[in-house]
Amino acid sequence: METEKVIGERRSRRSFEEKAVEKEKIGQILDAARLAPSGINLQPWHYIVIQEKEHRKALISAEPPFNSWMKSAPLLIVACVKKTNPYSLIDLGLSIENLLLRATDLGLGSTPTAVHNKDKLKKLLKISEDYSPEITIALGYAKEKKSLTEKIMKALIKGKKNLSEIVSWEEFGNKE
């Protein structure tokens, strides 16, 4: 798939088929995350892949109830960061974006969600003290038929802004 097409097709999906994601695809997705740029190449991220149904249920129960839609995802990935410098979260974001775009390229749906109960997740997943869980990514083959949650979200969320609304030239507010 071409880059522009992948970027245009990437959407947050909250309803998934009951089909496992192939290990080869998981490897390709994680490799794309690995290849992301980071400040002085520190690569401050660590990913925890959760496939077992009981482990997924435990993870979802550790997070707020509004994330219950994740139960349909056959694969969850928890993105952790080692805060080595003030830019570590930016580096993690770049890595996650690579992961999300590669997932789209491979025909998978995905949704990143902020971790709310970091202490509970650290304990549950036995995360090293120097890492912090930041994002849970739900992955799988998206259902063609949109779930009620997706329909509600689509009604609430506006379309993408025009470039003229988010870009200034030479100084803030200058539209030319």
C-alpha positions, 0 to 999 in steps of 0.5 A: 500500500502507498504511504498516502493511502495507508495514512488516509485509511487508518481509523480507530476500530472498536469492533473486531472479528473473532479471528487471531492475528497471525504471528508473522503480521504481529512480528511485522507490526512490532518491527515497524515500531522498532524502526521508529526514530528516537532521540539519540536512538535510545528507543525508550519503548517496550511492548507487551503483546497480550493474546491469551483470552484470560490475560486480555480479560484481566488487562481490560478489567484493570482499566476503566469500564469505558474501555470494555469494547476492547474485549472483542480485540484478539490482540492487545499491545501495551506500550511502555516507556522508559523516561530517559529524557524529556522526549521519551513520550514523543519517541514512544508516540513515533513508534506507536504511529509506525505500529498503527500504520503498519497494522493498517497496511496489513489489513488490520484495525487498531485503536490506541487508548491511554492507560489510566491505571498505571500502577495496577497495570504495572503490577498485573503485567510485572512491568519493570520499575523504570518503565511506565505503561502509557498506551494500550493498543487493540488490534485485530481484523475490524468488523465491516459492520460498525458497532454501536460504539463506533457509530456514536463516536462517528457522530461525536467526532468531526471530520479532519480539519482543513490545512488552513486551520492547522498551518501558519506560514512564517508566524502563528496565524499567518495564512499565506 
